[in-house]
Amino acid sequence: MVVKLKIVYYSYYGCFSSVVAAYIHAGYLKDDISKDTIFSLPEMLDLDYGELKYIGLDENLHEVYVIGMKSFSDNIKKTLEGLRKIYNLEYDRLIFVDTSMYEPKYLKFIFPIRKIAIFKKIVDELLYNWLIKRFDGIKNLAEELKYSVEEKT
């Protein structure tokens, strides 16, 4: 019997560290994380709370998603699990992975500043440098989850 999982990476915003972790998990990001690569990810800095965004399949064919949950992560988790039960959706388990510890604390100030054309390049450089310093932690989180899930299935 094949176990089907849906893995959801989330944070308050759901558009920075969770996106990177999800792409690592799905195998699209390795060690080469140029600025162009990072900012070309469709969900990167695409702020849209509560929208579950499909990233892809991992090598075990588990689906990988990202979502921004604000401060409602417990409610959203219960709601998604409840919908699975109500509609008898065909997968065995939802796994939620919080990546908030890898988010810059000043991210909420970045979004309005980044919309101003003259500041976009500076902001992107700051965010990229932040990410480079935390990339190994994000990568370890995603890979540890991937391998622990693989062992259980």
VMD Tcl script that draws the C-alpha trace (Angstrom):
set ca {
  {0.00 0.00 0.00}
  {1.35 3.40 -1.02}
  {1.05 6.16 1.56}
  {0.06 9.53 0.12}
  {1.16 12.63 2.00}
  {0.61 16.32 1.51}
  {3.41 18.38 2.99}
  {2.67 22.03 3.70}
  {5.47 24.47 4.47}
  {4.15 27.56 6.18}
  {5.07 30.75 7.98}
  {3.34 33.98 8.86}
  {3.78 35.30 5.31}
  {4.26 32.05 3.41}
  {6.31 33.69 0.69}
  {9.95 33.58 1.78}
  {11.49 30.78 3.86}
  {8.56 28.43 3.33}
  {8.87 28.82 -0.46}
  {12.59 28.04 -0.35}
  {12.03 25.02 1.92}
  {9.25 23.68 -0.32}
  {11.37 24.00 -3.46}
  {14.26 22.25 -1.72}
  {11.92 19.46 -0.60}
  {10.52 19.04 -4.12}
  {14.07 18.86 -5.49}
  {13.99 22.06 -7.54}
  {16.58 23.90 -5.43}
  {19.93 22.41 -4.58}
  {23.02 24.31 -3.51}
  {23.09 26.77 -6.40}
  {20.87 29.55 -5.16}
  {21.71 32.60 -7.19}
  {19.72 35.75 -6.66}
  {18.09 35.31 -10.07}
  {17.07 31.75 -9.19}
  {15.55 32.76 -5.86}
  {13.61 35.76 -7.11}
  {12.36 33.89 -10.18}
  {10.46 31.39 -8.00}
  {6.80 32.20 -8.76}
  {5.70 32.23 -5.11}
  {8.71 34.20 -3.78}
  {7.47 37.36 -2.05}
  {3.98 36.76 -3.46}
  {2.03 37.68 -0.35}
  {-1.38 35.99 -0.34}
  {-2.48 34.76 3.08}
  {-4.48 31.57 3.28}
  {-3.95 30.44 -0.31}
  {-2.52 26.95 -0.50}
  {0.00 27.01 -3.37}
  {1.11 23.80 -5.03}
  {4.88 23.54 -5.55}
  {5.29 20.02 -6.91}
  {5.97 16.40 -6.06}
  {8.96 15.05 -4.16}
  {10.74 11.90 -5.30}
  {8.25 9.75 -3.36}
  {5.33 11.44 -5.13}
  {4.18 13.31 -2.02}
  {2.65 16.68 -2.85}
  {4.42 19.79 -1.55}
  {2.65 23.10 -0.84}
  {3.23 26.50 0.77}
  {0.81 28.77 2.61}
  {0.92 32.00 4.58}
  {-1.10 31.61 7.77}
  {-0.61 34.88 9.67}
  {-1.33 33.99 13.31}
  {-4.04 31.48 12.44}
  {-1.90 28.40 11.89}
  {-3.75 26.22 14.42}
  {-7.14 27.13 12.94}
  {-6.01 26.59 9.36}
  {-4.42 23.23 10.18}
  {-7.63 22.01 11.84}
  {-9.74 23.31 8.95}
  {-7.67 21.58 6.28}
  {-7.68 18.31 8.20}
  {-11.44 18.64 8.76}
  {-12.06 19.19 5.04}
  {-10.04 16.08 4.27}
  {-12.28 14.04 6.56}
  {-15.54 15.60 5.37}
  {-14.77 15.11 1.69}
  {-12.95 11.82 2.19}
  {-9.98 13.10 0.22}
  {-7.57 10.44 -0.88}
  {-4.38 11.03 1.00}
  {-3.23 9.65 4.29}
  {-1.80 12.59 6.13}
  {-1.14 16.31 6.11}
  {2.24 17.32 7.46}
  {2.73 20.96 8.42}
  {6.22 22.43 8.65}
  {6.69 25.84 10.25}
  {9.58 27.82 8.73}
  {8.96 31.03 10.70}
  {12.28 30.79 12.51}
  {14.00 31.53 9.20}
  {11.97 34.65 8.38}
  {13.44 38.13 8.83}
  {11.66 39.99 11.63}
  {11.46 43.09 9.43}
  {9.70 41.34 6.54}
  {6.43 43.23 7.05}
  {8.26 46.51 6.43}
  {9.94 45.13 3.32}
  {6.78 44.61 1.25}
  {5.74 48.28 0.94}
  {9.34 49.47 0.49}
  {10.01 46.87 -2.20}
  {7.11 48.25 -4.28}
  {9.01 51.52 -4.72}
  {11.15 51.01 -7.81}
  {14.28 52.75 -6.52}
  {14.38 50.55 -3.39}
  {13.57 47.19 -5.00}
  {17.18 46.33 -5.86}
  {18.43 47.23 -2.35}
  {15.64 45.29 -0.66}
  {16.24 42.24 -2.85}
  {19.95 42.36 -1.98}
  {19.12 42.50 1.76}
  {16.69 39.59 1.50}
  {19.10 37.55 -0.60}
  {21.91 38.06 1.92}
  {19.55 37.11 4.76}
  {18.59 33.94 2.90}
  {22.19 32.96 2.12}
  {23.03 33.11 5.84}
  {20.07 30.87 6.71}
  {20.01 28.62 3.66}
  {21.78 25.70 5.34}
  {19.24 25.71 8.18}
  {16.30 25.79 5.77}
  {17.87 23.06 3.64}
  {18.50 20.85 6.69}
  {14.89 21.31 7.84}
  {13.49 20.29 4.43}
  {15.87 17.38 3.91}
  {15.40 15.99 7.42}
  {11.64 16.03 6.93}
  {11.95 14.44 3.51}
  {14.07 11.59 4.82}
  {12.03 11.03 7.98}
  {8.85 10.85 5.87}
  {10.58 8.46 3.47}
  {11.51 6.10 6.32}
  {7.93 5.99 7.62}
  {6.32 5.27 4.25}
}
mol new
graphics top color blue
foreach p $ca { graphics top sphere $p radius 0.5 }
foreach p [lrange $ca 0 end-1] q [lrange $ca 1 end] { graphics top cylinder $p $q radius 0.2 }
display resetview
